[in-house]
Amino acid sequence: MHGEYKVPGGKLVVVDVEAEDGVLRHVRVAGDFFLEPDEALDAVNRALEGAPADTDAAGLAARIDAALPEGTVMYGLTSEGVGIAVRRALAHATDWTDYDWQLIHEGPQPPALHMALDEVLTAEVAAGRRPPTLRVWEWGAPAVIIGSFQSLRNEVDPDAAARHGIEVVRRISGGGAMFVEPGNTITYSLSVPEALVQGLSFQDSYAYLDDWVLGALGDLGIRAWYQPLNDIATDQGKIAGAAQKRIVGPGGAPGAVLHHVTMAYDIDADKMLDVLRIGREKLSDKGTGSAKKRVDPLRRQTGLPREAIIERMIDSFRGRYGLTDGKVTDEELARAEELARTKFTSAEWTARVP
């Protein structure tokens, strides 16, 4: 069995291993990491040999740490990363390059339709009718997107939202509220087979699915890192937040994961604070209460137009994993439009947590 795991911000770890009579055998760890002294690699292999095959990644990491020679230096590698690679091997996990990725980047669409497209496209991936998909959103109207489990009344000031012409919709994933205006945010979704994140904990799957965009930001000259559980940050502060939803395949078969991210390009913080109730508390201690304040990390840090950043991000993904231009099919769009009408614009769904 073969497993691979790229340590977020680090290097690739590759593990070949067999499971015999409930224990690990013939363990071989490799990769493009740096490790000193040389004999530390043999120590890692010996630590894993004979371990119970059901040992979790943390348990495997503990065995490795206990076996490493004194003074061992790891660069681009962690004991936990080796443990995750083992778990992915045993789970028959796939890799990014095992798939033919499709890009969807279409014109502006209503917020509720974006919510519906996420659900429909990820269900199509789960059913095997659509390849893994990167979808870049264009917003047709300003909106507040609240998480699946957030309280509507606690998060949003309805009078302020109405005054600013801001629609409020609820998404299917958890996490916090997103304040978006056309041209001021960068939002994308990944709809991926569950096999891509096999062997990863929920938290590790966030870091794994965000790793490509950290590389893309690095190509833009931005040093960014993953900040558990679901943020992307720089030394200027948070620039993006992620959320996930797991969708089961037909008949309970392995399904797909929806992972979507919203990045701040140039946000009107005064308007955001007017509309988001919780936002006032979260940001009150960060100096964002002054008049006409804007949150513009990507615009300020890159000096590039939003469209240029998106193009560079897409090019970065394509260079890493390959990417073919595609579109939402007529059938997918019809299903999404119906779902937007019956679910995502309904008071019952939006206020399901009052």
C-alpha positions in Angstrom: 0.0 0.0 0.0 1.2 3.4 -0.9 0.4 6.7 0.8 1.4 10.3 0.2 1.0 13.4 2.2 2.4 16.9 1.7 3.0 18.5 5.0 1.3 21.9 4.9 4.0 24.5 4.3 6.5 21.6 4.1 7.5 18.7 1.9 6.1 15.5 0.5 6.1 12.3 2.6 5.7 9.0 0.9 5.1 5.7 2.7 5.0 2.2 1.3 3.7 -0.3 3.8 1.9 -3.6 4.2 -0.6 -4.8 6.9 0.0 -8.4 7.9 -1.8 -10.1 10.8 -3.0 -6.7 12.1 0.4 -5.0 12.2 2.5 -2.8 9.9 5.2 -4.6 7.9 7.8 -3.7 5.3 7.6 0.0 6.1 9.5 2.4 3.9 9.4 6.1 4.4 10.7 8.5 1.6 10.2 12.0 0.3 11.8 15.3 -0.6 12.2 16.4 3.0 15.4 17.1 4.9 16.4 14.9 7.8 19.6 14.8 9.9 21.3 12.5 10.8 21.0 9.9 8.0 20.3 7.1 10.5 17.1 8.9 11.6 15.3 7.6 8.6 16.1 4.0 9.6 14.9 4.9 13.1 11.5 6.1 11.6 11.1 2.9 9.7 11.9 0.7 12.7 9.5 2.7 14.9 6.7 1.9 12.5 7.5 -1.7 11.8 5.3 -3.9 13.9 2.9 -1.1 15.0 -0.7 -2.2 15.3 -2.4 -1.3 11.9 -5.2 0.5 13.6 -2.9 3.0 15.4 -4.0 6.5 14.6 -1.6 9.2 13.2 -0.9 10.7 16.7 0.0 7.3 18.0 2.3 6.6 15.1 3.9 10.0 15.6 4.6 9.2 19.3 6.4 6.0 18.3 8.5 7.9 15.8 9.4 10.6 18.4 10.4 8.0 20.9 12.8 6.3 18.5 14.5 9.3 16.9 18.2 9.8 17.7 19.0 12.7 20.0 19.5 15.9 18.1 17.5 14.8 15.1 16.5 17.8 12.9 13.5 17.6 10.6 12.9 20.2 7.9 9.8 20.0 5.8 8.8 16.9 7.7 7.0 16.1 11.0 6.4 12.9 12.8 2.7 13.6 12.6 3.0 14.0 8.8 4.6 10.5 8.5 1.8 9.1 10.6 -0.8 10.7 8.3 0.9 9.3 5.2 0.7 5.8 6.8 -3.0 6.2 7.5 -3.6 7.4 4.0 -1.7 4.3 2.6 -3.9 2.0 4.7 -7.0 3.8 3.7 -6.1 3.6 -0.1 -6.3 7.4 -0.3 -5.9 9.1 -3.7 -3.7 12.1 -4.6 -4.4 15.4 -6.4 -2.7 14.2 -9.5 -4.8 11.1 -9.8 -7.7 13.1 -11.2 -8.6 15.2 -14.2 -9.6 18.5 -12.6 -12.2 20.7 -14.1 -12.5 24.5 -13.7 -15.8 26.4 -13.6 -15.5 30.2 -13.7 -18.7 31.7 -15.0 -20.4 35.1 -14.8 -22.0 36.7 -11.8 -24.8 34.7 -10.1 -27.2 35.4 -7.2 -26.0 34.4 -3.8 -28.7 31.7 -3.3 -27.7 30.1 -6.6 -24.1 29.9 -5.5 -25.3 28.0 -2.4 -27.3 25.6 -4.5 -24.5 25.1 -7.0 -22.2 24.0 -4.2 -24.6 21.4 -3.1 -25.5 20.1 -6.6 -22.0 20.0 -8.0 -20.6 18.2 -4.9 -23.4 15.7 -5.1 -22.5 15.1 -8.7 -18.9 14.4 -7.7 -20.1 12.0 -5.0 -22.2 10.2 -7.6 -19.2 9.9 -10.0 -21.0 11.9 -12.7 -18.6 14.9 -12.4 -14.8 15.1 -12.1 -13.3 16.9 -9.1 -14.0 20.6 -9.7 -12.5 24.0 -8.8 -15.3 26.6 -9.1 -14.4 30.3 -8.8 -17.4 32.4 -7.8 -18.5 35.7 -9.2 -21.1 37.5 -7.0 -24.2 39.0 -8.6 -25.2 40.9 -5.5 -23.9 41.8 -2.0 -24.7 39.2 0.6 -24.1 37.9 4.1 -23.6 34.1 4.1 -24.2 32.5 7.4 -23.0 29.1 8.5 -25.3 26.1 8.7 -25.5 26.2 12.5 -25.4 29.9 13.2 -28.3 31.9 14.8 -29.8 34.3 12.2 -30.8 36.9 14.8 -27.4 36.7 16.6 -25.4 37.2 13.4 -27.2 39.7 11.3 -28.9 43.0 11.9 -31.9 42.7 9.5 -32.6 46.5 9.4 -29.0 47.2 8.4 -29.0 44.5 5.9 -32.2 45.8 4.3 -30.8 49.4 4.4 -27.7 48.3 2.4 -29.6 46.0 0.1 -27.8 43.0 1.3 -29.3 39.5 0.9 -28.9 37.0 3.8 -28.5 33.3 2.8 -27.5 30.2 4.8 -25.0 27.7 3.4 -24.9 24.0 4.0 -21.4 24.1 5.6 -20.6 25.1 9.2 -18.4 28.0 10.2 -18.9 31.7 10.5 -20.6 34.5 8.6 -19.1 35.8 5.4 -19.7 39.4 4.2 -19.4 39.7 0.5 -19.7 42.5 -2.1 -19.2 42.0 -5.9 -15.6 42.8 -6.7 -14.4 42.9 -3.1 -14.0 39.2 -2.3 -12.5 36.1 -3.9 -14.5 32.9 -3.3 -13.9 29.4 -4.6 -15.1 25.9 -4.0 -13.4 22.6 -4.3 -15.8 19.6 -4.8 -13.5 16.5 -4.4 -14.0 12.8 -3.9 -13.8 11.7 -0.3 -10.9 9.4 -1.3 -8.7 12.5 -1.6 -8.9 13.1 2.1 -9.0 9.5 3.3 -6.7 9.0 6.3 -6.9 12.6 7.3 -8.6 14.0 10.4 -11.2 16.7 9.9 -8.7 19.3 10.9 -6.0 17.9 8.7 -8.3 17.9 5.7 -8.6 21.6 6.0 -4.9 22.1 5.9 -4.5 19.6 3.1 -7.1 21.2 0.8 -5.8 24.7 1.6 -2.2 23.9 0.8 -2.4 24.7 -2.9 -3.7 28.2 -2.3 -0.9 28.9 0.2 1.5 28.0 -2.7 -0.5 30.3 -5.0 -0.3 33.2 -2.6 3.4 32.5 -2.2 3.8 32.9 -6.0 2.1 36.3 -5.5 4.7 37.3 -2.9 2.4 36.7 0.1 3.7 34.6 2.9 0.6 32.9 4.2 -0.1 30.0 6.5 -2.9 27.7 7.6 -4.3 28.7 11.0 -6.4 26.0 12.6 -9.2 25.2 12.3 -10.3 27.1 9.1 -8.4 30.3 8.5 -5.6 31.4 6.2 -3.4 34.2 7.7 -0.5 36.4 7.0 1.5 38.7 9.2 -1.1 41.3 8.4 -3.8 39.1 9.9 -6.5 36.8 8.7 -7.2 37.0 4.9 -9.5 34.0 4.3 -11.8 31.5 6.0 -12.8 28.1 4.9 -15.7 25.8 5.5 -16.5 22.2 4.6 -19.5 19.8 4.1 -19.3 16.1 3.6 -21.9 14.6 1.2 -22.6 10.9 1.1 -22.6 9.0 -2.1 -25.5 7.0 -3.6 -26.6 4.2 -1.3 -24.2 5.3 1.4 -21.1 4.8 -0.8 -18.1 7.0 -0.2 -19.0 10.5 -1.2 -17.5 13.8 -1.7 -16.2 16.8 0.2 -17.2 20.4 -0.4 -14.4 22.8 0.7 -15.0 26.5 0.0 -13.0 29.6 0.9 -13.7 33.3 0.9 -10.7 35.7 0.7 -10.8 39.4 1.5 -9.7 41.5 -1.4 -11.1 45.0 -0.4 -13.9 45.0 2.2 -15.9 48.0 3.5 -15.4 47.3 7.2 -17.9 50.0 8.3 -20.7 48.4 6.3 -19.7 45.0 7.5 -19.8 46.1 11.1 -23.2 47.7 10.6 -24.7 44.4 9.2 -22.9 41.7 11.2 -23.7 41.8 14.9 -21.1 39.3 16.0 -18.6 41.0 13.7 -18.8 44.1 15.9 -17.6 42.1 18.9 -15.0 40.2 16.9 -13.5 43.3 15.4 -13.9 45.8 18.1 -10.5 45.0 19.6 -8.7 45.1 16.3 -8.9 48.8 15.5 -11.5 48.5 12.8 -14.1 50.8 14.2 -12.9 54.0 12.6 -14.9 55.7 9.9 -14.5 54.6 6.3 -12.2 51.8 7.4 -11.5 49.1 4.8 -10.1 45.6 5.1 -8.0 45.1 2.0 -5.3 42.6 2.6 -5.0 41.1 -0.9 -5.3 44.4 -2.7 -2.8 46.0 -0.5 -0.3 43.1 -0.3 -0.3 42.3 -4.0 -1.0 45.7 -5.7 -2.9 43.6 -8.3 -6.5 43.9 -9.6 -8.8 41.2 -8.2 -9.1 39.6 -11.7 -5.3 39.3 -12.0 -5.1 37.5 -8.6 -7.8 35.1 -9.6 -6.0 34.4 -12.9 -2.7 33.8 -11.1 -4.4 31.4 -8.6 -6.0 29.4 -11.4 -2.7 29.2 -13.2 -1.0 28.0 -10.0 -3.5 25.2 -9.5 -3.2 24.2 -13.2 0.5 24.1 -13.0 0.4 21.8 -9.9 -2.4 19.4 -10.8 -3.7 20.1 -14.3 -7.0 21.9 -15.0 -9.4 21.8 -17.9 -12.0 24.5 -18.5 -15.5 23.3 -18.0 -19.0 24.6 -17.2 -22.1 23.9 -15.2 -24.2 21.6 -17.4 -27.8 22.5 -18.3 -29.1 19.7 -16.0 -26.9 20.8 -13.1 -28.1 24.4 -13.5 -31.7 23.5 -13.6 -31.4 21.5 -10.4 -29.5 24.3 -8.7 -32.1 26.9 -9.8 -34.8 24.7 -8.3 -32.9 24.2 -5.1 -32.2 27.9 -4.9 -36.0 28.6 -5.2 -37.2 25.9 -2.9 -34.5 25.9 -0.2 -31.9 28.6 -0.2 -34.3 31.6 -0.6 -36.9 30.0 1.8 -37.5 31.5 5.2 -37.7 28.0 6.6 -34.0 27.3 5.6 -32.6 30.8 6.3 -34.1 30.9 9.7 -33.8 27.3 10.6 -31.6 28.4 13.5 -33.6 31.6 14.4 
